[in-house]
Amino acid sequence: MKKTMGILIITGITIGFFVLSYIDLYLADSIVNEDWLLEQFTDHLDCRIQKLMRQFTISGVNIALVRNGQIVYTMAYGYADKESRRKMAVELPVRVQSISKSVTAWAVMKLAEENKINLDEPVSKYLKDWEFPDSTYNTEGITIRRLLSHTAGLPLGNILEFYSPDGPIPSLSDSLSKTAFPFQKPGKGFSYSNVGYNLLELIIEQITGREFAEYMEDEILVPLNMLHSSFKWDIETLAVSPLGYTLKGKAVPHYRYPEKASGGLISTVEDIARFCIAGMNNYSKQNILTPYSVEQLYSPQVNKLGIYNLVFEAYGFGYYLEHRLAVSHGGQGTGWMSHFHSIPGTGDAIIILTNSQRSWPLISSVLKGWARWRGLPVSGMARIILGQCFLWALIGIIVAVITLKAVNTGIYVINNGLRFIPINFKLTNISRIIQLGVSISLCAGLLCCVSRPYLFLTSVFPGVSEWFGRSTAVLAILLFIKSFISK
């Protein structure tokens, strides 16, 4: 009878946690109708974004919608600086982080069109005064194609290393000498790499004889009418841009990197919308790349993406690919999160730029509602919402277990008094030894997570992951105490 009641309680609490979070996070965007006019959808968007910002403690959001190759809506929410109460604005230049990779890929394809590079030649052919550090892998297999598609075998790089705007900073070549160590055979498989795109930056500089930021401005940004975008990190630009906010909600002072190609673009939401439109061959008037080169950017180069396959189907040159019709890329840095999702064939796109690292659930939810409105397949990013729901369900299980064990322990103490005895490692104490081992393991795992400066789970699931940690800590403490109580 007790076991049956326990199972019923655990099941009930788990289902309750899941249903409540599912209704709040997933079904809230299912009311969106394909027949809605733009005004109806944007009214829904206004309410939804503001609610999600409160729910996930997000400082500011800029958003833009594109239909039929035209920007039809832009809006800013929240604050660029919470302390001074400076409002977010669509004209403010913000860090778009890894969206920079998509823009960098355009520059590489432009050089390929001009026959200044060959995508399948070893990159060493284009590096005049820089060499790879010693490696056990043959770096001749590192080609520009593999750098563009993250299959060159290079590491992610140090995402937490950055420098103040007015302080000394290493050169690009010095930085690459410390990070460009292949960790697997080039061409073996997909491994997302900032280092690979930073190497493309060096190649662009050495081929053109110009600074990367200058080349990008003259050859890509200005021709695409991205007049409020720059890879130059001058103090004036940083001074007017919003502050970023960490997972813990702390403001991040302005900073810069030695590298720019992988995550150094500062841009406005309208400029990123213009960039998306430039990649729509049926709607674009750009003359930087031929339609064939644009299609090459969107051609799948690798399908096995590891953990990224939970969200995307393939990767091209600087773009994630979905449903054979959607191209997208996101960006994340200390204090920042961004995403664009474009359907080149229909002329639709949505751009979401935020100054908070707690924004993935918001981005996922907004993308789901937008896809329903446009009658498009739901983005794989919506799985983040389902993951959030299942994590709440797991918390429900933990809470139910805590409740049952606390009640049973309380009843035992009331009937028998509180009496602690040491554990002796005999078969009769095996259940108490297991409880103690589980408790110690949970505590060790939690301490390891807390000590790390960045945790992927917390970034993807802000809020719920914190409650998961708290409930797990309570369970660990309860199991520890229970393992020493006589029974």
N, C-alpha and C positions, 0 to 999 in steps of 0.2 A: 504493500500500500504506500509506504513512504517513498519507495523508488518510483512508483507510478506518479505520485504527486510531484516529485522532484522533476521528472521528465516533462510533465505538463507545465510546470512553472517555467522551466528553461525554454521550452518551445513557445509558450505564450509571450514571454518577455522578448525573445529573439524576433518573433514575427512582428510584435509591436514596434520594436526599434526599426526594423526593416521597412515596414509599411509607412510609418510616419516620415522617415527620411526619403522614401521613394516618392510619396505624394508631394513632399516639399521640393525635392530636387529634380525629379524626372517628369512627373505628370504635369507640373506647373507650366511647362513649355509645350505640352501636347494639346493645349487648347488653341494653339495658333492654327489659323485656317489659311489655305492656299488662296481663297477668294478675298482675303483682306486687302484693302487698299493700303498704300504706303503709310498713310496717316494712322490707320488702325494698328498696323504693326509697330510703328514707332511709338505710339501711345503705350502699347504693351511693353515695348523695350524699355521705355523710361521707367515704368513701375518695376519691371523685373530687375534691371541693372541696379537701381537704388536699393532694392531689397537685398540682393546678393552682396552688394558692397557693405551693407550693415551686418549681414550674416557672417561674412568672412573677414571683416575689418580691413577693407581695402580703401586706400586713401583716395586715389583718383583714376578715372577711366576716360579715354578718348575713343570714339567709335566713328566709323564711316561705312556707308552702304553704297554699293555700285550696282546699277541696273542698266542693261543694254549699253554697257561701256561708258556710262556717265555717272559721276558722283551725284547721288540724289539726296543724301542725308549725312550730316555730321553733327555730333553732339559731344559735349564735355560734361563730366560729372565729378563732384568731389573737389579735392584740394591738391594743388601742386606743392604746398607747404602747409602742413596742418598747424604748426606752431604759430605762424604769422597769419593764418587763415587766407592765404593767397589761393584764389580759385584756379582750378584746372581750366585750360582753354585749348580749343582745337588748333590754334596757331602756334602753340608752344612746341618747340623742338624737344623730343624725348629720346632716350636711348631705346633703340629697337633691338639691340643685342644680335641674336643669330639670324634675324631677317637679313642682316648684312651679307650673309653667305649667298643669298639669292641674287643680290645686287652685284656682288663680286663675280658671280658666275657669268653675268652679262658681259663684264669686261673681258673675261677669259675667252668667251665665244667671239667677241669682236676681234681680238687678236688672232684667233684661229681663222676667222673669215679673211683677215688681211694676210694670211699665210706667214704670220710672224711666229706662230707656234704650231706644233703638231700634237694633237691630243694623245697620241700613242707613243711619242718619243719619251725616253727617260728624261726626267726633269733636270738631271745633271748637265744635259746639253745646254740648258739655258742659264745655268748658275755660273757666273764668271769668277767670282771671288769668294764663294762660300762652298763648303763641303759638308756632307753628312758626318756626324760623329761616328766613331767606330761602332760597328754593329755586326751581329752574327748573321744578319739577313742581307741578301744582295739588294742594294738600293737601286740597281739598274732597273728593277721591276717597278719602281715608283714612277708612274706616268702622270701627266696632267689629268687624263680621264679618271684615273683612280683617286687623285686628290679631290676632284670635283664630286665624286660619288662616294667618298669616305671608304674606299676599299684599298688604300695604299698601305695599310698596316701601321699607321701612326697613332699615337695615343691621343686621348682627349686634351691633355694639357692641364695646367694649373688654373682652375676657374676662380680661385679665391685670391690670386695675386694681382694687386693693382696699386697704383701710385697716385699721389696728390697732383693736382693740375700744375702747381708751380714748383714741384720738386724735381730732383734728378730722376732719370728713367733710362733703363737699358736700351740699347739699339735693337732693332728688329733682328739683325743677324746674330747678335749675342744671345738674344732670347731663344732663337731657333737652335742655336748650338747646344743649349741646355735641354731642349724639349723634343727635338726631332729625332728621337730614337725609335726605329721600327720595333714593335713588340711582337709582330707576327709577319709571316711571309706576305709581301705585297700581292694583292689579288685574291687572297685566301677568303676574305669575307668582309662584311660591313662592320665598321667600327667608327662611330661618330667621332670626328676629330677636328677640334679647333686648330690644332697644329698644322694639319694639312692645308687649311685655307690660309693660314698665316704664311705658309711656304709659297702659296700662289701669289700672295702679296709681294713677296721678295722677287718672284719671277717677273711679275708685272713691272716692278721698278727696274729690274736689270734689263729687260727687253726694251722698255720705252725710254730709259734714262731719266725718268721723272719720278718725283715723290708720288706714292700711291694715292694720297688724298687729293693731290692736284690733278693727277690723271683721271681719277674717278669723277671729280667735279666737272672737268672740261669735256670728257668723252662720254660720260654716262648720265650724271645727275642733271646738269643744265640742259642737254638735248632732250631729256625726258620731262622737262619742265618741273623737276624736283628742286625748285629754287630755294627751298627752306631746309634743305638737307645737306649734310656735310660729314666727311670723315676727318675734318680738321677739329681738333679738340682745343680750340682757343678759349681763353678765360671768359671772353664776352658771351660766347654761345652757352657755356656751362652755367654762367651767372643767371641767365634767364630761364634755363630749363628747370623742370620740377625736381624736387628731391625724391630719391627712391626710398622705399621702406622695406625692411627685412621681414622674414617670417615672424619675428617677434614684435613687429610693428615699430621698430626703431628707425629713425631717419638716418640715411647714409650720406655723408658728405660727398661732394663731387669728386670723381676719380677718373683716371685714364689707364690704358694698357700700353705696353710697348708695341702691340700689334693692333691692326684695325680691320683687316679683311674678314675676320671670323665674327666680330661682334662690335665693331667700332662706329657704326653709322648712327648719327643723331638726325632725327627726321620728324616731320609732323604726320598726323594721321591722314591728311589730305594728300601729302606727297607719296605715302605708301599706297594710297588708293590709285594715284596716277601711275605708280610703278606696276600695280596689278593690271590696270587698263592697257599699259604698254605691251603686256604679254598676251593680250587678246587679239589674235591675228585678224579676226573679222571686224574688230571695232577700233583698232589702234592705227594711228598715223605715224608712228615712230619709224625712223629710217636708220637706226643704229644696227639692228640685226635683221637679216632676212627671215621671212616666215619659216623657212626650213631650219634655221639655227634656233629659233624660238621653240619649234617642235622638238629639236634635239634636247633642249633643256628639260622638256617634259617626258622624254623617253626613258622608260625604266632601265636602269643600269644594274640594279641589284634588288632582289625580292626578299631575301632572307635578312631581316633587319634585327633579329634578336628581340629584345623587349619592346622595341619600337613597332613590331608587327602587331602588338595589341591595339595599336591606334592607326597605323598606316600600312599600305600594301607594298609600296616600293619607294625607291629613291632615284631621282634622275641626276641632273646637274644643278645642285643648289635648291632643289625642290623635293618635298615629300609628295607622293602621288596616291590617289584614292579613286576607286570606282572607274578607272580609266577616263575620268573627266575632271576631277578636282586636283588642283595643285595648291600646296600650302607650305608654310614654314612658321615656326614660332621662335621666340627668343626668351632667354632667361639669364639674368645676371643678378648680382647682389643688389636687391632693391627694385628689380624690374622684371616685367613679364609682358610679352607681346605675341600677337598671332595674326596672320592673314590667311584667308581661305578663298580661293578664286576658282571660278568655273569658266575657263577661257571660251568655251564653245557657246555659252549662253550670255556672256557679258555680265555675269553676276560676281560679286565679291563682297566680303565683309572684312573689316580691319579693326582690331581691338588692341589698343596700346594702354598699358597700365603702369603705374609707378609703385607696384607692390608685388612681392613674391608670393602672395597668398591668392593669386588670381586664377589658377587653373580651373577650379570648379566654376567660377563665373564665366570664363571663356568657353568652357564645355557646354554649359547651360545655354548661353547666348547662341552658340553655333547650332545647337539642336533646334531652337526655336526658329532661327533664320532659315535653316534647311527645310523645315516643314512649310514655312511661308512661301519659299520659292519652289516647292515641290521637288526637292532634290533628295538624294539618299543622305541619310543622317551620317554626319562625320563620325569617324572612329573615336574622336575626342569625347563623344558622348559616353563612351565606356568609363571615363573617369567618374561620371556621375553614378553609374551603376557600382563602380568600385567603392565610391563613398557610401552608398547604401549598404553594400555587403560588409563594409568595415563597421558601420553602425550595428548591423546584425551580430557581428562578432563581439562587439562591446556588450550587446544584449545578453549573449551567452555568458560572458565573463561576469556581468552584473548578477545574472541568475545564479551562477555557481557561488559567487560571493554571498548572496542572500541565503542560499541553502546552507552553506557551511557555517555562516555566522549564526543562523537560527539554531542549527544542530549543536554548535559549540556552546551557545548561550543556554540551551536547554540542559546540556550536560553539566555545565558549571552550576546552574541553579540547583540541580538535583544532587550533585556530588561535591560541590565546592571546587575552588580553583587550586589545582595541584600540578606543579611542573616537575617532571622527572627527566633525567638524562636519557638520551638514546643509547642503547647498546645494540651492536650490529648482529642481531640474531634474526632468524627467519620469522620469529613472532613479531618482530618490529619492522618487517619489510615495507608495509604501507606507510609507516611514519618516516622511514628512510627515503622512500620515493618522494613524499611530500616535501621533505627538507631539500632534496636534490632539485626538485622543480622550482622551489622558492629561490634557492641560490642562483640557479640558471637564469630565472626571470630577472632577478636583481642585477646580475652581471650584464645581461643583455640591455637592460634599461640604462645602466651606467655607461655602457659603451655608446649607446645612441645619444645620450645627453652630452657626452664629452666631444662628440664630433661637431665641427663647425657647420657642416651641411649634411642633411639627411634627405634622400630622395623621397621617401615615404611622406615625410612632413611637408615637403614642397608640393607634392601632388595632391595630398589630402590634408590641407591645413584645417585646424579646428578639430575634426574627428580624430586625427592621429594623436592629438594632444590628449583627448579624452581616452583614447585607447591606451596611451602610456599611463595615465592616472589610474584607470581601472585595473590595468595589469599590475601596477605597483601595490594597490590595495590587496589584490589577490595574493601577491607574493608575500606580503606581510602577514596576511591571515594564515596562509599555509605554513609559514615559519613558526608562528605561535602555536598553531594546532599540532604541529609535529612534536611539540614538547609537552603537550597536555596529556595526562594519563587518561586512558579510556577503558 
